Amino acid sequence: MDRIIGRARWPRWLAALALGGVSATGFAPLGLWPVTLAAVALWMALVRAAPGLRAALAVGWWFGLGHFIIGNDWIATAFHYQDAMPAWLGWIAVTLLALYLALFPALAAGLGWAGGRRRGDAYPLILAAAWIFAEWLRATLFTGFAWNPLGVIWLDALGVARLAPFIGTYGLSGVAILVAGGLMLLGERRWKAGAALAAGPIAIGVALLLAEGAPVPARGHAVRIVQPDIGQQDKWRQGFEDRNFARLASLSGTPGPEPRLLLWPEAAVPEYLEESRPEDIRARARIARLLGPRDIMLTGGTAIEWGKDNFAAGARNSLFAIDARGRILARYDKAHLVPYGEYLPMRPILSAIGLSRLAPGDLDFWPGPGPRSLGLPGFGKVGVQICYEMIFSGQVVDSAHRPDFIFNPSNDAWFGPSGPPQHLAQARLRAIEEGLPVIRATPTGISAIIDARGNLAASLPWRTAGAITGRLPAALPPTPFARYGNILPILFAGLLVALAIAHRRIAR
């Protein structure tokens, strides 16, 4: 491996940038996880060969820049639906975000170089621990941006994702570094250590996959998920409200003798359902007419926060539970909001230079209190995570009131062809971590029923109008991750460091 790096004629920074871009092909929709592992292995050799700490940090940063520009290309698509800002600004936004996110691979590279470059075969252990810490930090600082953790490449690869209930998503990312480090050592003809690192986690994952037993049964309540294929360009267009509602209603089916849970996407209803305006009262009545006497609808909508003198001070991105009498049984307010999408940071300054929110409207959204479970009469408890919230490992469930399933209403109509499958993949990882089924409802796809082991029980393709009728899969007993959360990947990182130190002492 060092010979390959030594013979490369590319500048070190350009090689790192290219490897970072190639590494992102392991994410959905391409799913080229072997390519990702090979790219990471070459990058690890490049980090170790750096002549100093500053050079190692630079190799990590350039790798991260390529990785996040390609992996977050879907963000650029969102600017096509914002009249106040030109579409080309989307790629500038992607690049600016990548300039920041690249700091975290740089941190991992610096820690890996400083702590592991002289530890021989233990170097991958140090770098894997550093990557786990850096990725957790990326998901935490400044409200966090947890999109596309490296561990998501394992979702459909060799059973390795079955480690998620024990080490979490960030631990899976560390496993990706370990396996790539094994490939690096095999390239250097260090057969024993390379084989152990490359094959060991995969062997454990396959064993866990084989030990799973029968599929999770889907014998729960009847559910119907509506995917209307209403594009972002039509969602808020004036005069389209009735047409959009008619499409949602036509796909909702007719009530039967059995109670059913009807699920609509995020922000499916433009009216303010809790208000007393005539149009809002009519909206609740129209929804009630779609329901049987024991049916319940879960739909996304907006709640207004009123200030003094009947002044609208803010809004909430909310989920409403509505019964057949048009009553609002419960409401959940999104807690983890999207900067620049749902609120504009430093509004006085940024609005003065012409920037605005990507979501239409003059009011900034306010955050809710965080994960909580809603009791639904006849249907048990549902945990709600609206859109973006679903990507935050360890932050999706009220552990004191464990739900029977998670509902993830989303609006992925913004995000082109790559964003929806990436979002779905991360929702599947939450199901595996928590041992809970997940239901997704989106306006343009990908809507799905996901069982508690992360398998797709049913789904609708992107840009397809339709409905999913099925039954809610059973929940599994609380997993270790459900009990202890992200302390597990941090402990895993500590174990890797301890093993690296022990290996060094044994080698001496």
N, C-alpha and C positions, 0 to 999 in steps of 0.2 A: 504493500500500500504506500509506504513512504517513497518507493521508487516511482510509482505513478505520480505522486505529488511532486517529487523532485524533478521529473522530466517535463511536467506541464509548462508550456510556454506562456500561458495566460498569466496576467498579473493576479496576485493572490486575491485582491478584492473582487475582480471580475469573476474568478472561479467560484468564490463564495456566493456572489449574487446569482450566478447561473444555477448553482446547486440548490439555493434557496427556492428559486422559482420552480425547478424540477421537483423538489420535495413536496410541493403543494398538490401535485397530481394524485397523491394518495387519497385526497378528500373526495367526497361525492361532487359531481356525478361520475367522475372518471374512476375513482377507486383503485388506482394503480399503486397499491401499498408496497409491493416489492420494489418499485422504482423509488418510492420515498425512502425505504430502508437503505437502498444502495446510495442514494444521494446523501443521506445523513451520515453513512459510513465514510464516504469520501470527505465530507465536511469535518468530521471528527479527526481524521488524519491531518487535514489542513490546519485545524486548531492546534493540535499537538505539535505540528512542525513550525508553529509561529516562533520567531526569534525572541519575542518578549511579550510581556503582559499587554502592552498597548496594541501590539499586532494581533494578539489573540482576541481582544475585545473587538477590534476592527473586523476580523473574520466573522465573528458572531453577529455583528451588526449588519454587515453586508448580506450575510445569509438570511437574516431576519427580514431585511428589506425586500428581497426577492420573494421570500416565502409569503409575506403578508400582502404584497401587491397582487400576486396571483390568487392567493387564497381568499382575498376580500374583494375580488372584482365585482361581485354582485352589488356592492355599495354604490358603484358608479351608476348602475341602472336606475336607482332611486331618483336621481336628478332629472330624469326624463319626464317626471310627473310634477315638476315644480316650475311654474311659469315665471316666478320671480327671479330664478337663477338659471344661467345657461347650462345645457346638458354636459358640455365639456368640463365644467367645474367638478363633475363627479370624479373624474380620474385624478384631478388635483387633490380632492378630498381623500381618495384612496391612498395616494402617495404620501400625503401629510400624515395620515393615520399610521401608515407603515413606518414612517420615519421615527415615530414614537414607539410603536410596538416592537421594532427591531432592537430596542434597548434591552428587552428581556432575553432573547437569545444571546445578546452580547454579554449580559450578566452571567448566563450559564457558561458561556465559553470562557470568560475570564476566571470564574471559579474552578471550572474543570481544568484549565491550563495550570493555574496556580497550585491546585491541590493534587493533580493527578498526573502531570506530565512525566514525573520521575518515578511513578509507581508502576510502570510497566503494564502488566495485564490488568491491574486494578484501575487504570485510567477510565475505562467506561463506567465503572461503578461510581466514581466521583462525578463524572459529567452527568450521569443519569440522575443522581441526587440533586445536583445543581439545577438541572432542567425542571425537575418536579417543583423545586422551590420557586424558580423564576416563573413558571407557568401559573402556579398558585398566586404569586404576586401580581401577575398580569390580570388575573381575574378579580383582584381585590382593590388595587390602588385606583383612586379617582373614580369611584363607582365601578371600575373593572370593565374589561372587555374580554370575555371568555370564549369568543367564537373560535371554532376549529382548534381545540386542543389536539396536540399531536396524537394522543391516544385514540382518537376517533377512527384512525385508519384501521384499527383492529376489529371494527364492528362485525364484519363478515369474514374475518381472516383467521382460520385455524383454531377457533375457539378461545383465542387469547382474551377476548372481551369478557369471558366468564370470570376473569380475575377482578372485574370492577366491583363486585360486592365486597371484596376484601381489601382492595387498595385504592378504589375510586378511579375516576377518570385521569387525574393527574398522575396517579401511580401507573396507569396504563401508558401514559406518555413516557414515564421513566423506563418502562419495559421496552418501548420502541427504541430508546437510546441504547439500552443494554443489547438488544438483538442487533442493532446496527453496529455497535461496538464489537460484537462477536464476528460480524462480517468483516470488519476492519482487521481484526486479529487473524482471521482465516486468510485474508489477503496478504498478510505478513508471514504466513506459514506457521503461525503459533496455534497449532491444531487443537491441542487439548483445551486451552482456555477459550479459544474462539468457538469451538463446538459447544462448550458448556454454556456460554452466554447466548449464542445464536439459537440453540435448540432447547435449552432448559425451559425458558418461559413458554415456548410453544408446546412442549410436551405436557407441561402442567395444564395449559389451557385445553388441550385436546382431552386430557384425562377428566377435567371438570365437565367438558361438553358431553363426554360419554356417560358420565355419572348422573346427568340431569334427570334421566328417567322419562316418564310420559310427558307430553306437552301440557301446558297449563290449560285446564278445561275452561270453555267459554259457556258457562251455564247460568250466568248472572242475568241482570235485568235487560230488557230489550232497549236498544239504542238506535237512533237514526241520525246520521251525520249528513248535513247538507253542504254541498260544495257548488255554489251557483255559477262559478266562472264569470264573476263580475270583475273586470279589469280595473286597475287603479284609475285609468283615464275616465271611467264611467262612474266610479263610486260616489264622487261628490259633485258630479255634473248637475247643474240646475235643471229641474224638470225630469230627471231620471229616477226620482225617489219611488214613484209608484211602479215603474217598470221593474226596478230592482227588487222591490218587495214582492211583486207578483212572481218573479223567478224563484225567490226563496220559498214562497208559499207553495208553488206548484211542485217543488222538489221535496216538500215536507211530508207528503203522503197523507193518508186519511187515518184517523184514530181507529183502533180496534178494541176488542174486549180486554186485551192485556195492557197494563200501564206501560208507557214508553217514555224514554228520556230523549227529547229532541234537542239537537245541538247545532247552533249556528256559529259562524265565525266571529272573530274580533271585529268590533265596530260595525256589525251587520245592520244595525238600526240607526239611522241618522237622527231620529227624534230623541228628545230628552225624556226618557220613560218615567222619571219620577216627578216631572213637572205637571202643572195643572192647565197648561195651554190646550186648546181644543185639538190641535194636531197630535199632541203627546197622548192625550186620552184616547184618541182614535187609534193610535199605534198600539197601545196596550190591548184595546178591544180586538183589533185585527189579529194580533198574536193569539189571544185567548180563543178565537174561533177556530184556530188550527189544532187545538188540543182536545183530547178526550178528557173525561172528568177526573182521571187520576194521572194524566200526563203532566210533565214539567218540561219547560223549555229553558235552556241555558243559552243566552245570547249576549254578544258583546254590544256595548253602547257607551254613551258618554254621560257623565253626571256633572252638573254645574255646582260650583262652590260660590255662594253668594256672599258679598261683602256688605258694607254699610250702604244705606240708601238704595237697597235693591240693585246693587252694582255687582255684575258678574266678575269675580276676582280671579277665578281659576277654574280648571276642569279636571275630571278624573277619567282615566281610561278604565272602564268598569265592565264587569260581568254581572248580569242580572239573572236570577232564577225567578220564573214567572209561572203561575199555575193557570188552570182553565177558567178561573174567574177574573183573570187579569191582575191578580195581586202580585206584588213583588215580594217573594219569600226571603230573599237574601241578596246581598250585593258584595262583590269583591272588587277592590281597587288595586290596579297594577302598582307595584312598589318599585320595581327596578325599571326606571324610565330610560329612554334612549336619548342621550344628549344630541342636540341639533335636530332630532326627529320629533320628539314630543315636548321638548322645552329648549329654549335658546339660552345657553349660558352667557353671562355678561350681556344681557339683552340691550341695555342702553347703548353700549359701544357697538355691538355687532349690527344691530338694526340700523344704526346711524350710517353704516357703510353699505347698506343694502342687503345684508344677509337676513334670512328668515328661516323658520322651521321648515322641514321637509313635509311634515303633515300639515294640511291646510288649517287655517284658523288663526285668530289673533291672541287667543288665550293660551298660556302655557299650562301643561298638565302638571298636577301636583301628585306626589307619590303617596301610595297607601302604606299601611303599617307593616306589610310583609306577609309571608305565607300563613294561611289559616285555612281550616277545613269548614266547609259549609254543610249543614245538615239538610238533606232533601227528603221530605216525607215519602216513605215507601222506597227510597233508592239509596239510603245510607249516606255516607259522608264523601264529599268530593273536595279534593285539593285543587286549587285553580292557579295556573301560571299563564299569564297572558303574553303571547308572542315571545319577545326577546328574553323574558324572565327564565324561560326554560333552559337556557344554555349555561346557567350558573350551577355547577355541581355542588351538592351539599346545601343548597339554599332554596329548594323547591317544595319542601314539606314542613308542615307544623308538626314536629316530632311529638309534642305533648298530646296532640289529637290526630293520630295517624289516620289518613283517609282510606277509603276503599279503592279509590282510583284518582288519577290526576287528569284534569281537563285542561288542554292547551289550545284555547282559541287563538288564532293568529291571522295576520294579514301579510302573507308572503307575496302579494301581487306586485309589490315594489321591486322585487329582487331578481328578476330575470330567471334564466334556466338553472343557474348554479346555487342560488341562495336557498330555494325550497328543499332540495334533497339534502343539503348540508344541515338545515334546520331539523329536518326529520331525523337524520342520523343522531343528532345530539339529544333529541327527545327519546330516541330508543336507548341511548346510554343512561338517561335518567331512570328509565323503567328498570334496567338491569341493576343499577346501583341501589335503588330503593326497594326493589321487589314488588313494584306496583304497576298495574296496567295504566296505559296512557291513551287518551283519546285526543286526536287533533282535528280541528275543523278550521279550514282556511277558505277564502273566497275563490282562489284559483288553483289550489293544490299546493302541497300534497296532503290531503286529509287521510286519516288512518286510524285503525284500532291496533294498538300495540299491546302484546301480552306482557306479563311481569318478567319475562326473560328477554325482552327486547325484540321478539319476533313479530313480523307484520301479520296480524290475523286477517286484515282486510285493508285495502287502500284504494284511492282514486288517483289516476295520473295527473300530472301538472296540466293546466289549461284544458280541463275536461269538466263539463257540468254533469252533476249526478248526485246520488245519495248512497250512503252505506247503511244498510240495515243489518244489524247483527246483535250479538249479546256481549255483555261486559265480561271479559276474562277475570278469573279469580286472582286475588292478591296472594302473594307468598308471605310467609312469616317475615318479620323485619330482618333484613340482612345486617351483617356487621357494619356496613357503611351507613345504613339507615339509623343505627344506634349511635355511632360515634362520628360520622361525617368525615370532614377533611383532616381530622387528626390522624386518620389511617395512612393517607399518602405521605404526610409529614413524617410519621413514624417509619414508614417504608424507606423514605429518603435517609433517615438517620441510620437505619439498618445497613443500607448500602455503604454509607461512610464508614461504619464500624467494620464491615467486611473488608473494605479497601485497606483500612489501617491494619487489621489482622493479617491480611494477605501480605502486606509489606513486611511485617515483623517475621512471618513465617519464611518469606523469601530471604531475609537477612540471615 
